[in-house]
Amino acid sequence: MPDLSFLFKPPRLFLTLGAISFFGAVVSTCTGKTWARFQGWINRAEEPRQFWGVVAMYLLVGICFIGIFLYQIDGVSN
């Protein structure tokens, strides 16, 4: 079995967290349900404004983590 610990060391940690967050936003959009920290499950049909706010937060967090990863990779190569 290969050692996957390299995925959890910086800077790859940021890429892993960004991918998980981005994947969560995509799955939430496809299923119409998302998990909000203190409210529990939110359905797109019942609470659309809150649902899209949480999905947008997942996307933004994922993009920020991936951006941090790219910034650190660029800094290492220079």
MDTraj code that builds the backbone (N, CA, C; nanometers):
import mdtraj as md
import numpy as np

residues = "MET PRO ASP LEU SER PHE LEU PHE LYS PRO PRO ARG LEU PHE LEU THR LEU GLY ALA ILE SER PHE PHE GLY ALA VAL VAL SER THR CYS THR GLY LYS THR TRP ALA ARG PHE GLN GLY TRP ILE ASN ARG ALA GLU GLU PRO ARG GLN PHE TRP GLY VAL VAL ALA MET TYR LEU LEU VAL GLY ILE CYS PHE ILE GLY ILE PHE LEU TYR GLN ILE ASP GLY VAL SER ASN".split()
xyz = np.array([
    [0.0848, -0.1174, 0.0000],
    [0.0000, 0.0000, 0.0000],
    [0.0894, 0.1237, 0.0000],
    [0.0649, 0.2176, -0.0905],
    [0.1501, 0.3363, -0.0979],
    [0.1292, 0.4287, 0.0222],
    [0.2324, 0.5012, 0.0547],
    [0.2268, 0.5964, 0.1652],
    [0.1652, 0.7271, 0.1159],
    [0.0506, 0.7635, 0.1697],
    [-0.0207, 0.8841, 0.1265],
    [0.0017, 1.0021, 0.2204],
    [0.0988, 0.9919, 0.3093],
    [0.1204, 1.1004, 0.4052],
    [0.1689, 1.2282, 0.3384],
    [0.2235, 1.2191, 0.2162],
    [0.2699, 1.3396, 0.1481],
    [0.1535, 1.4326, 0.1133],
    [0.0296, 1.3801, 0.1077],
    [-0.0860, 1.4649, 0.0783],
    [-0.1226, 1.5565, 0.1943],
    [-0.0755, 1.5255, 0.3139],
    [-0.1140, 1.6008, 0.4321],
    [-0.0009, 1.6855, 0.4885],
    [0.0999, 1.7107, 0.4081],
    [0.2097, 1.7993, 0.4467],
    [0.2038, 1.9232, 0.3586],
    [0.2301, 2.0410, 0.4177],
    [0.2281, 2.1626, 0.3355],
    [0.3301, 2.1543, 0.2248],
    [0.3076, 2.2058, 0.1094],
    [0.1929, 2.2817, 0.0602],
    [0.0823, 2.1944, 0.0024],
    [0.1038, 2.0626, -0.0083],
    [-0.0006, 1.9776, -0.0667],
    [-0.1242, 1.9686, 0.0216],
    [-0.1113, 1.9990, 0.1493],
    [-0.2258, 2.0005, 0.2392],
    [-0.3298, 2.0998, 0.1894],
    [-0.2855, 2.2164, 0.1425],
    [-0.3786, 2.3179, 0.0938],
    [-0.4503, 2.2713, -0.0327],
    [-0.3801, 2.2006, -0.1186],
    [-0.4428, 2.1464, -0.2388],
    [-0.5459, 2.0401, -0.2013],
    [-0.5138, 1.9563, -0.1049],
    [-0.6065, 1.8524, -0.0609],
    [-0.7321, 1.9138, 0.0003],
    [-0.7160, 2.0125, 0.0892],
    [-0.8311, 2.0773, 0.1514],
    [-0.9152, 2.1520, 0.0474],
    [-0.8490, 2.2170, -0.0477],
    [-0.9210, 2.2877, -0.1529],
    [-1.0008, 2.1926, -0.2401],
    [-0.9423, 2.0794, -0.2734],
    [-1.0127, 1.9810, -0.3560],
    [-1.1323, 1.9224, -0.2817],
    [-1.1174, 1.8959, -0.1530],
    [-1.2280, 1.8422, -0.0735],
    [-1.3420, 1.9433, -0.0658],
    [-1.3096, 2.0691, -0.0413],
    [-1.4114, 2.1727, -0.0313],
    [-1.4819, 2.1941, -0.1648],
    [-1.4043, 2.1997, -0.2728],
    [-1.4609, 2.2177, -0.4063],
    [-1.5497, 2.0985, -0.4429],
    [-1.5045, 1.9771, -0.4122],
    [-1.5821, 1.8573, -0.4395],
    [-1.7113, 1.8575, -0.3580],
    [-1.7053, 1.9044, -0.2333],
    [-1.8257, 1.9140, -0.1506],
    [-1.9278, 2.0094, -0.2091],
    [-1.8821, 2.1205, -0.2654],
    [-1.9728, 2.2158, -0.3286],
    [-2.0385, 2.1552, -0.4516],
    [-1.9625, 2.0821, -0.5307],
    [-2.0177, 2.0195, -0.6517],
    [-2.1201, 1.9123, -0.6141],
    [-2.0886, 1.8296, -0.5167],
    [-2.1814, 1.7244, -0.4739],
    [-2.3080, 1.7863, -0.4148],
    [-2.2933, 1.8917, -0.3364],
    [-2.4099, 1.9591, -0.2793],
    [-2.4996, 2.0170, -0.3877],
    [-2.4391, 2.0751, -0.4892],
    [-2.5169, 2.1316, -0.5987],
    [-2.5922, 2.0222, -0.6733],
    [-2.5290, 1.9101, -0.6964],
    [-2.5931, 1.8005, -0.7707],
    [-2.7044, 1.7329, -0.6906],
    [-2.6852, 1.7179, -0.5613],
    [-2.7840, 1.6468, -0.4799],
    [-2.8948, 1.7378, -0.4276],
    [-2.8681, 1.8664, -0.4180],
    [-2.9695, 1.9581, -0.3655],
    [-2.9739, 1.9627, -0.2146],
    [-2.8765, 1.9029, -0.1493],
    [-2.8663, 1.9056, -0.0030],
    [-2.7239, 1.9436, 0.0341],
    [-2.7101, 2.0228, 0.1369],
    [-2.5781, 2.0569, 0.1867],
    [-2.5805, 2.0588, 0.3382],
    [-2.4627, 2.0502, 0.3970],
    [-2.4497, 2.0470, 0.5425],
    [-2.3994, 2.1823, 0.5902],
    [-2.4783, 2.2487, 0.6730],
    [-2.4361, 2.3726, 0.7376],
    [-2.3990, 2.3379, 0.8817],
    [-2.2974, 2.4006, 0.9295],
    [-2.2384, 2.3612, 1.0563],
    [-2.3385, 2.3562, 1.1716],
    [-2.4133, 2.4624, 1.1942],
    [-2.5015, 2.4664, 1.3109],
    [-2.6486, 2.4412, 1.2769],
    [-2.6845, 2.4433, 1.1481],
    [-2.8240, 2.4228, 1.1093],
    [-2.8540, 2.2803, 1.0663],
    [-2.7545, 2.1994, 1.0413],
    [-2.7768, 2.0640, 0.9921],
    [-2.7931, 2.0640, 0.8410],
    [-2.8767, 1.9733, 0.7893],
    [-2.8953, 1.9623, 0.6446],
    [-2.9868, 2.0724, 0.5937],
    [-2.9502, 2.1301, 0.4804],
    [-3.0293, 2.2353, 0.4165],
    [-3.0670, 2.1862, 0.2777],
    [-3.1960, 2.1915, 0.2449],
    [-3.2442, 2.1513, 0.1135],
    [-3.2554, 2.2726, 0.0224],
    [-3.2210, 2.2531, -0.1042],
    [-3.2268, 2.3613, -0.2014],
    [-3.3708, 2.4072, -0.2234],
    [-3.4667, 2.3161, -0.2231],
    [-3.6058, 2.3510, -0.2502],
    [-3.6701, 2.4272, -0.1344],
    [-3.6319, 2.3956, -0.0120],
    [-3.6945, 2.4582, 0.1048],
    [-3.6313, 2.5915, 0.1424],
    [-3.5005, 2.6015, 0.1356],
    [-3.4296, 2.7240, 0.1754],
    [-3.3244, 2.7586, 0.0702],
    [-3.3674, 2.8097, -0.0459],
    [-3.2715, 2.8302, -0.1546],
    [-3.1644, 2.9355, -0.1249],
    [-3.2013, 3.0435, -0.0582],
    [-3.1038, 3.1495, -0.0307],
    [-2.9923, 3.1005, 0.0614],
    [-3.0293, 3.0323, 0.1659],
    [-2.9303, 2.9793, 0.2603],
    [-2.8478, 2.8682, 0.1956],
    [-2.9121, 2.7838, 0.1151],
    [-2.8423, 2.6758, 0.0459],
    [-2.7323, 2.7311, -0.0437],
    [-2.7661, 2.8275, -0.1291],
    [-2.6672, 2.8810, -0.2225],
    [-2.5589, 2.9599, -0.1495],
    [-2.5908, 3.0185, -0.0354],
    [-2.4885, 3.0856, 0.0439],
    [-2.3835, 2.9884, 0.0966],
    [-2.4298, 2.8736, 0.1439],
    [-2.3374, 2.7722, 0.1956],
    [-2.2543, 2.7126, 0.0823],
    [-2.3176, 2.6857, -0.0325],
    [-2.2443, 2.6311, -0.1471],
    [-2.1397, 2.7325, -0.1951],
    [-2.1763, 2.8599, -0.1987],
    [-2.0802, 2.9636, -0.2392],
    [-1.9631, 2.9706, -0.1415],
    [-1.9908, 2.9518, -0.0125],
    [-1.8832, 2.9517, 0.0865],
    [-1.7883, 2.8340, 0.0625],
    [-1.8438, 2.7144, 0.0339],
    [-1.7592, 2.5985, 0.0031],
    [-1.6697, 2.6272, -0.1173],
    [-1.7278, 2.6852, -0.2222],
    [-1.6496, 2.7165, -0.3421],
    [-1.5396, 2.8182, -0.3123],
    [-1.5748, 2.9226, -0.2385],
    [-1.4770, 3.0268, -0.2068],
    [-1.3626, 2.9721, -0.1224],
    [-1.3939, 2.8905, -0.0245],
    [-1.2900, 2.8309, 0.0597],
    [-1.2005, 2.7394, -0.0238],
    [-1.2610, 2.6605, -0.1126],
    [-1.1826, 2.5728, -0.1990],
    [-1.0902, 2.6507, -0.2905],
    [-1.1407, 2.7583, -0.3497],
    [-1.0582, 2.8408, -0.4382],
    [-0.9453, 2.9078, -0.3604],
    [-0.9731, 2.9524, -0.2395],
    [-0.8677, 3.0151, -0.1574],
    [-0.7580, 2.9144, -0.1216],
    [-0.7955, 2.7936, -0.0815],
    [-0.6950, 2.6923, -0.0492],
    [-0.6106, 2.6564, -0.1713],
    [-0.6739, 2.6422, -0.2854],
    [-0.5989, 2.6108, -0.4074],
    [-0.5087, 2.7281, -0.4453],
    [-0.5561, 2.8510, -0.4247],
    [-0.4729, 2.9688, -0.4497],
    [-0.3516, 2.9740, -0.3582],
    [-0.3700, 2.9419, -0.2316],
    [-0.2568, 2.9375, -0.1383],
    [-0.1561, 2.8327, -0.1834],
    [-0.2049, 2.7171, -0.2258],
    [-0.1156, 2.6122, -0.2768],
    [-0.0350, 2.6629, -0.3960],
    [-0.1021, 2.7249, -0.4923],
    [-0.0327, 2.7752, -0.6112],
    [0.0674, 2.8853, -0.5756],
    [0.0326, 2.9704, -0.4800],
    [0.1224, 3.0761, -0.4367],
    [0.2497, 3.0170, -0.3731],
    [0.2312, 2.9148, -0.2908],
    [0.3470, 2.8543, -0.2247],
    [0.4326, 2.7759, -0.3237],
    [0.3717, 2.7107, -0.4204],
    [0.4478, 2.6386, -0.5210],
    [0.5284, 2.7361, -0.6050],
    [0.4692, 2.8499, -0.6407],
    [0.5402, 2.9511, -0.7188],
    [0.6574, 3.0087, -0.6384],
    [0.6380, 3.0256, -0.5073],
    [0.7455, 3.0772, -0.4227],
    [0.8597, 2.9794, -0.4066],
    [0.8302, 2.8507, -0.4125],
    [0.9353, 2.7491, -0.3993],
    [1.0200, 2.7429, -0.5238],
    [0.9582, 2.7608, -0.6415],
    [1.0326, 2.7469, -0.7659],
    [1.1236, 2.8663, -0.7945],
    [1.0976, 2.9822, -0.7345],
    [1.1813, 3.1012, -0.7583],
    [1.3019, 3.1049, -0.6709],
])
top = md.Topology()
chain = top.add_chain()
for i, resn in enumerate(residues, 1):
    res = top.add_residue(resn, chain, resSeq=i)
    for name in ("N", "CA", "C"):
        top.add_atom(name, md.element.get_by_symbol(name[0]), res)
traj = md.Trajectory(xyz[None], top)
